[in-house]
Amino acid sequence: MAQELRRTLGLFDAVVIGLGSMIGAGIFAALAPAARSAGSGLLVGLALAAVVAYCNAMSSARLAARYPASGGTYVYGRERLGAFWGFLAGWGFVVGKTASCAAMALTAGAYIRPEQAHAVAVAAVVALTAVNYGGVQKSAWLSRVIVAVVLAVLAGVVVVCAGSGAADFGRLDVGADATAGGVLQAAGLLFFAFAGYARIATLGEEVRDPARTIPRAVPLALGIALAVYVCVAVAVLSVLGAEQLGQATAPLADAVRAAGVPELAPVVRTGAAVAALGSLLALILGVSRTTLAMARDGHLPRTLAAVHPRFQVPHHAESAVGAVVAVVAATADLRGAIGFSSFGVLAYYAIANASAWTLGSGRGRAEALAGLAGCLVLAFSLPLSSVVAGAAVLALGAAVYGVRRRVRSAP
């Protein structure tokens, strides 16, 4: 029997890990491309992304309470829809989130030392993999520090922007430049900033009293993140306006400069780097736990299912994930990694909602159906290159599953 992980995380730790995943580099980087797509409809796109994220979060929480094991939607899809759908969810998560890990590492590198972003990204991956190797409690403690720093920086941005003479809240009005297609694409891009609550579910085997803790932690973390995102988006949009925001390379830093406080810009850049590192820390946790679950079922090499006897972590899986992410971070393109990851994440949650739909009737089933539809619409509203690349990887996963199944069933 596979060795289980130790249950050490309480409600506060679970919420903090979820926040560390969500209040990360997404809010620093996603606003500008979303504004380019949605124009003055940016806040509508944010609201739509939040609705889809809420439905996904409720589905994930219900499933995690019933199946409190590492692996998240890989486990839920396998138990509720069948082995193929579980595998496809796990495949999409591991591949897509590996790209997310690389994107977060590269974001940190770009803010810390732009001229050597790839080298800094690799160093960050190695360092945070070592932190995770030391045990999930150490990761939770570091997440607390990172979340506190990032929230303080974002609070400073909101206060400076909203209180400045440059703020014009008339810029929040939706104008003729906002189109339905643009708002949907913006929602798909902004969803990238909400997806971290899944980390709570993928750590289900390490949460105390998961049937009670996870359904409380997921919506609480999502609600806090949404409140923060709305405040930041309103403040920055009121200073820069949709057009200028869409052209910004570092929107929050540009906003504090436009608000007349340029000395805060280096602090914002530091906060962005810390946020990216926090997201990377939580992402490595989530990918390694899904890798563990897939290895237990033989979809990945079984050595990846090993649990360290002292630290009680999937140390082979964490080391393998860290190595792959380091290679990708050394060679990848940041923009391509983010777009590819968004499609994979939305496909992953589509399977989560389909799994939750099978649990019963009532409000839960309606939320699952809305989440499923929302994921599919947002996924196919993304830029064409992201859709093609994501669909190709999912098709490759399905082909791998089919070949393995034929080999196993052959006499």
C-alpha positions as CSV (number, residue, x, y, z in Angstrom):
1,M,0.0,0.0,0.0
2,A,1.3,3.5,-0.9
3,Q,2.5,5.5,2.1
4,E,0.3,8.4,2.9
5,L,1.4,12.0,3.6
6,R,1.1,13.6,7.0
7,R,-2.0,15.7,7.8
8,T,-0.5,18.9,9.3
9,L,-2.3,21.8,7.6
10,G,-5.1,23.6,9.4
11,L,-7.7,26.1,8.0
12,F,-5.3,29.1,8.3
13,D,-2.5,27.4,6.5
14,A,-4.8,26.1,3.7
15,V,-6.1,29.6,3.1
16,V,-2.6,31.1,3.1
17,I,-1.4,28.5,0.6
18,G,-4.4,29.3,-1.6
19,L,-3.8,33.1,-1.4
20,G,-0.1,32.5,-2.1
21,S,-1.0,30.8,-5.3
22,M,-3.6,33.5,-6.4
23,I,-2.2,36.8,-5.1
24,G,0.9,36.2,-7.1
25,A,2.4,37.5,-10.3
26,G,-1.0,37.3,-12.1
27,I,-2.3,40.6,-10.7
28,F,1.0,42.3,-11.5
29,A,1.1,41.0,-15.1
30,A,-2.4,40.0,-16.3
31,L,-4.0,43.5,-16.1
32,A,-2.2,44.9,-19.1
33,P,-3.0,42.1,-21.6
34,A,-6.5,41.9,-20.3
35,A,-7.0,45.7,-20.8
36,R,-5.7,45.4,-24.3
37,S,-8.4,42.8,-25.0
38,A,-11.3,44.3,-23.1
39,G,-10.6,48.0,-23.2
40,S,-13.0,49.8,-20.8
41,G,-14.7,46.5,-20.2
42,L,-11.8,45.3,-18.1
43,L,-13.8,45.2,-14.9
44,V,-16.6,43.2,-16.6
45,G,-14.0,40.7,-17.7
46,L,-12.7,40.5,-14.1
47,A,-16.2,39.9,-12.8
48,L,-16.8,37.2,-15.4
49,A,-13.5,35.5,-14.5
50,A,-14.5,35.6,-10.8
51,V,-17.9,34.0,-11.5
52,V,-16.3,31.1,-13.3
53,A,-13.7,30.8,-10.6
54,Y,-16.3,30.7,-7.9
55,C,-18.2,27.9,-9.6
56,N,-15.0,26.0,-10.1
57,A,-14.0,26.6,-6.4
58,M,-17.3,25.3,-5.1
59,S,-17.1,22.2,-7.3
60,S,-13.5,21.6,-6.2
61,A,-14.3,22.1,-2.5
62,R,-17.2,19.6,-2.6
63,L,-15.0,17.0,-4.4
64,A,-12.0,17.5,-2.2
65,A,-14.2,17.0,0.9
66,R,-15.4,13.6,-0.5
67,Y,-12.0,12.6,-1.9
68,P,-9.3,14.0,0.5
69,A,-6.3,12.6,-1.3
70,S,-3.4,14.2,-3.2
71,G,-4.0,14.8,-6.8
72,G,-7.0,17.1,-7.1
73,T,-9.1,16.8,-10.3
74,Y,-6.9,13.8,-11.4
75,V,-8.5,11.9,-8.5
76,Y,-12.0,13.4,-8.9
77,G,-12.1,12.7,-12.6
78,R,-10.9,9.1,-12.1
79,E,-13.5,8.4,-9.4
80,R,-16.5,10.2,-10.9
81,L,-16.0,10.0,-14.7
82,G,-13.6,7.2,-15.3
83,A,-9.8,6.5,-15.6
84,F,-9.4,8.3,-18.9
85,W,-10.9,11.6,-17.7
86,G,-8.8,11.5,-14.6
87,F,-5.7,10.9,-16.6
88,L,-6.5,13.7,-19.0
89,A,-7.1,16.1,-16.1
90,G,-3.8,15.1,-14.4
91,W,-2.0,15.3,-17.7
92,G,-3.3,18.8,-18.4
93,F,-2.5,19.9,-14.9
94,V,1.0,18.6,-14.8
95,V,2.0,19.9,-18.2
96,G,0.1,23.2,-18.0
97,K,1.2,24.0,-14.5
98,T,4.8,23.1,-15.3
99,A,4.5,25.9,-17.9
100,S,3.0,28.1,-15.1
101,C,6.0,27.3,-12.8
102,A,8.4,28.4,-15.5
103,A,6.4,31.5,-16.2
104,M,6.4,32.5,-12.5
105,A,10.1,31.8,-12.3
106,L,10.8,33.9,-15.4
107,T,8.6,36.7,-14.0
108,A,10.6,36.8,-10.8
109,G,13.9,36.8,-12.9
110,A,12.6,39.7,-15.0
111,Y,11.9,41.8,-11.9
112,I,15.0,40.8,-10.0
113,R,17.6,41.0,-12.7
114,P,16.2,41.5,-16.2
115,E,19.5,41.0,-18.0
116,Q,19.9,37.5,-16.5
117,A,16.2,36.6,-16.1
118,H,16.7,32.9,-17.1
119,A,19.6,32.3,-14.7
120,V,17.7,33.9,-11.8
121,A,14.6,31.8,-12.7
122,V,16.6,28.6,-12.6
123,A,18.1,29.6,-9.2
124,A,14.6,30.4,-7.8
125,V,13.3,27.0,-8.9
126,V,16.1,25.2,-7.2
127,A,15.8,27.2,-4.0
128,L,12.0,26.7,-3.7
129,T,12.1,23.1,-4.6
130,A,14.6,22.7,-1.7
131,V,12.1,24.5,0.6
132,N,9.3,22.2,-0.4
133,Y,11.5,19.2,0.1
134,G,11.9,20.1,3.7
135,G,8.2,19.6,4.4
136,V,4.8,21.2,3.7
137,Q,4.9,23.1,7.0
138,K,8.0,25.0,6.0
139,S,6.3,25.8,2.7
140,A,3.2,27.0,4.6
141,W,5.3,29.3,6.8
142,L,7.1,30.8,3.8
143,S,3.7,31.3,2.1
144,R,2.6,33.4,5.1
145,V,5.6,35.7,4.8
146,I,5.1,36.1,1.1
147,V,1.4,36.8,1.3
148,A,1.9,39.4,4.0
149,V,4.5,41.2,1.9
150,V,2.5,41.2,-1.3
151,L,-0.7,42.3,0.4
152,A,1.2,45.2,2.0
153,V,2.6,46.3,-1.4
154,L,-0.8,46.0,-3.1
155,A,-2.4,48.0,-0.3
156,G,0.2,50.7,-0.9
157,V,-0.6,50.8,-4.6
158,V,-4.4,51.1,-4.0
159,V,-4.0,53.9,-1.4
160,V,-1.5,55.9,-3.5
161,C,-3.5,55.6,-6.7
162,A,-7.0,56.1,-5.3
163,G,-5.9,59.0,-3.2
164,S,-4.0,60.9,-5.9
165,G,-5.1,63.8,-8.0
166,A,-4.5,61.7,-11.1
167,A,-7.4,59.4,-10.2
168,D,-10.5,59.8,-12.4
169,F,-13.2,57.3,-11.6
170,G,-15.0,58.2,-14.8
171,R,-12.4,56.0,-16.5
172,L,-14.2,53.0,-15.0
173,D,-17.3,53.5,-17.3
174,V,-17.7,50.9,-20.0
175,G,-17.4,52.5,-23.4
176,A,-17.9,51.6,-27.1
177,D,-14.4,50.1,-27.2
178,A,-15.5,47.1,-25.1
179,T,-16.7,44.2,-27.3
180,A,-18.1,40.8,-26.2
181,G,-15.2,38.9,-27.7
182,G,-12.7,41.2,-26.1
183,V,-14.3,40.9,-22.6
184,L,-14.4,37.1,-22.9
185,Q,-10.7,37.0,-23.9
186,A,-9.8,39.3,-21.0
187,A,-11.7,37.0,-18.6
188,G,-9.8,34.0,-19.9
189,L,-6.5,35.9,-19.3
190,L,-7.6,37.1,-15.9
191,F,-8.6,33.6,-14.9
192,F,-4.9,32.9,-14.7
193,A,-4.8,35.1,-11.6
194,F,-7.6,33.1,-9.8
195,A,-6.5,29.5,-10.5
196,G,-4.4,29.1,-7.3
197,Y,-7.2,27.9,-5.1
198,A,-6.8,24.4,-6.6
199,R,-3.6,24.1,-4.6
200,I,-5.8,23.7,-1.5
201,A,-7.6,20.7,-3.1
202,T,-4.4,19.1,-4.4
203,L,-3.0,19.1,-0.9
204,G,-6.0,17.3,0.4
205,E,-4.0,14.5,1.9
206,E,-2.0,16.9,4.1
207,V,-5.0,18.9,5.5
208,R,-6.4,18.1,8.9
209,D,-10.2,17.3,8.9
210,P,-10.4,17.8,5.1
211,A,-14.2,17.3,4.9
212,R,-14.6,20.4,7.1
213,T,-11.4,22.4,6.3
214,I,-11.3,22.4,2.5
215,P,-14.9,23.5,1.8
216,R,-14.2,26.5,4.2
217,A,-10.7,27.3,3.0
218,V,-11.4,27.4,-0.8
219,P,-14.2,30.0,-0.9
220,L,-12.5,32.0,1.8
221,A,-9.2,32.2,-0.1
222,L,-11.1,33.0,-3.3
223,G,-13.2,35.8,-1.7
224,I,-10.1,37.5,-0.2
225,A,-8.3,37.3,-3.6
226,L,-11.3,38.8,-5.4
227,A,-11.6,41.7,-3.0
228,V,-7.9,42.5,-3.5
229,Y,-8.1,42.2,-7.3
230,V,-11.1,44.5,-7.5
231,C,-9.4,47.2,-5.4
232,V,-6.2,47.0,-7.4
233,A,-8.0,47.0,-10.8
234,V,-10.2,50.0,-9.9
235,A,-7.3,52.0,-8.5
236,V,-5.0,51.4,-11.4
237,L,-7.7,51.8,-14.0
238,S,-8.7,55.1,-12.5
239,V,-5.2,56.5,-12.9
240,L,-4.1,55.0,-16.2
241,G,-7.3,54.4,-18.1
242,A,-7.9,51.4,-20.2
243,E,-5.8,52.4,-23.2
244,Q,-2.7,53.4,-21.2
245,L,-3.1,50.4,-18.9
246,G,-3.2,48.1,-22.0
247,Q,0.2,49.5,-23.2
248,A,1.9,49.3,-19.9
249,T,4.8,46.8,-19.4
250,A,4.7,47.0,-15.6
251,P,1.2,48.4,-15.0
252,L,1.3,48.7,-11.2
253,A,4.7,50.4,-11.2
254,D,3.5,52.7,-14.0
255,A,0.3,53.5,-12.0
256,V,2.2,54.7,-8.9
257,R,4.5,56.9,-11.1
258,A,1.4,58.4,-12.8
259,A,0.0,59.0,-9.3
260,G,3.0,61.1,-8.5
261,V,4.9,58.7,-6.2
262,P,7.7,57.4,-8.4
263,E,9.8,56.4,-5.4
264,L,7.2,53.6,-4.7
265,A,7.9,51.9,-8.1
266,P,11.0,50.0,-6.9
267,V,8.9,48.7,-4.0
268,V,6.2,47.5,-6.4
269,R,8.8,45.8,-8.5
270,T,10.1,44.0,-5.4
271,G,6.6,43.0,-4.5
272,A,6.0,41.6,-7.9
273,A,9.2,39.5,-7.6
274,V,8.1,38.2,-4.2
275,A,4.6,37.5,-5.5
276,A,6.0,35.5,-8.4
277,L,8.2,33.5,-6.0
278,G,5.1,32.8,-3.8
279,S,3.1,31.5,-6.8
280,L,6.1,29.3,-7.8
281,L,6.3,27.9,-4.4
282,A,2.7,26.9,-4.3
283,L,2.7,25.7,-7.9
284,I,5.6,23.3,-7.3
285,L,3.6,21.9,-4.3
286,G,0.5,21.3,-6.5
287,V,2.3,19.8,-9.5
288,S,4.3,17.4,-7.3
289,R,1.2,16.1,-5.5
290,T,-0.6,15.4,-8.8
291,T,2.5,13.7,-10.1
292,L,2.5,11.6,-6.9
293,A,-1.1,10.6,-7.4
294,M,-0.5,9.7,-11.1
295,A,2.6,7.7,-10.2
296,R,0.6,5.7,-7.6
297,D,-1.7,4.6,-10.4
298,G,1.1,3.7,-12.7
299,H,0.5,6.6,-15.2
300,L,3.9,7.9,-14.4
301,P,7.0,6.1,-13.1
302,R,6.2,4.5,-9.8
303,T,9.4,5.8,-8.2
304,L,7.7,9.2,-8.2
305,A,5.2,7.9,-5.6
306,A,7.9,7.6,-3.0
307,V,7.3,9.6,0.3
308,H,10.3,10.7,2.3
309,P,10.3,8.8,5.7
310,R,11.4,11.9,7.7
311,F,9.9,14.9,5.9
312,Q,6.7,13.1,4.7
313,V,6.8,14.7,1.3
314,P,6.8,13.1,-2.2
315,H,10.5,13.9,-2.5
316,H,11.1,12.1,-5.8
317,A,8.1,13.8,-7.4
318,E,9.2,17.2,-6.1
319,S,12.8,16.7,-7.3
320,A,11.6,15.6,-10.8
321,V,9.2,18.5,-11.1
322,G,11.9,21.0,-10.0
323,A,14.3,19.6,-12.5
324,V,11.8,19.8,-15.4
325,V,10.7,23.3,-14.5
326,A,14.4,24.5,-14.2
327,V,15.0,23.2,-17.8
328,V,11.8,24.9,-19.1
329,A,12.7,28.2,-17.2
330,A,16.1,28.2,-18.8
331,T,14.7,28.0,-22.3
332,A,11.0,29.1,-22.4
333,D,9.3,32.2,-23.7
334,L,7.2,33.9,-20.9
335,R,4.3,35.0,-23.0
336,G,3.8,31.6,-24.6
337,A,4.1,29.8,-21.3
338,I,1.3,31.9,-19.8
339,G,-1.1,31.4,-22.7
340,F,-0.5,27.7,-22.9
341,S,-1.0,27.4,-19.1
342,S,-4.3,29.2,-19.2
343,F,-5.8,26.8,-21.7
344,G,-4.6,23.7,-19.7
345,V,-6.0,25.1,-16.4
346,L,-9.4,25.8,-17.9
347,A,-9.6,22.3,-19.4
348,Y,-8.6,20.9,-16.0
349,Y,-11.4,22.8,-14.3
350,A,-13.9,21.8,-16.9
351,I,-13.3,18.1,-15.9
352,A,-13.6,19.1,-12.2
353,N,-17.0,20.7,-12.9
354,A,-18.1,17.7,-14.9
355,S,-17.0,15.5,-12.0
356,A,-18.9,17.6,-9.4
357,W,-22.1,17.5,-11.6
358,T,-22.3,13.8,-10.9
359,L,-22.4,14.3,-7.1
360,G,-26.1,15.1,-6.9
361,S,-28.8,17.7,-7.7
362,G,-29.6,21.2,-6.5
363,R,-27.4,24.2,-6.2
364,G,-24.2,22.2,-6.4
365,R,-25.1,20.7,-9.8
366,A,-26.2,24.1,-11.2
367,E,-22.9,25.7,-10.1
368,A,-21.0,22.8,-11.7
369,L,-22.9,23.2,-15.0
370,A,-22.2,26.9,-15.0
371,G,-18.5,26.3,-14.2
372,L,-18.2,23.8,-17.0
373,A,-19.8,26.1,-19.6
374,G,-17.7,29.0,-18.4
375,C,-14.4,27.1,-18.6
376,L,-15.1,26.0,-22.1
377,V,-16.2,29.4,-23.3
378,L,-13.1,31.1,-21.8
379,A,-10.7,28.5,-23.0
380,F,-11.8,28.9,-26.6
381,S,-11.8,32.7,-26.3
382,L,-8.1,32.7,-25.6
383,P,-5.7,33.7,-28.4
384,L,-5.6,31.1,-31.2
385,S,-2.0,30.1,-30.6
386,S,-2.8,29.2,-27.0
387,V,-5.9,27.2,-28.0
388,V,-4.0,25.3,-30.7
389,A,-1.0,24.5,-28.4
390,G,-3.2,23.5,-25.5
391,A,-5.5,21.3,-27.6
392,A,-2.5,19.6,-29.2
393,V,-1.0,18.7,-25.8
394,L,-4.3,17.3,-24.6
395,A,-4.6,15.3,-27.8
396,L,-1.1,14.0,-27.2
397,G,-2.1,13.0,-23.6
398,A,-5.1,11.1,-24.9
399,A,-2.9,9.3,-27.5
400,V,-0.4,8.3,-24.7
401,Y,-3.3,6.9,-22.6
402,G,-4.7,4.9,-25.5
403,V,-1.3,3.4,-26.4
404,R,-0.6,2.5,-22.8
405,R,-4.0,0.9,-22.4
406,R,-3.5,-1.2,-25.6
407,V,0.0,-2.3,-24.4
408,R,-1.4,-3.4,-21.0
409,S,-4.3,-5.3,-22.5
410,A,-2.2,-7.1,-25.1
411,P,-1.8,-10.8,-24.4
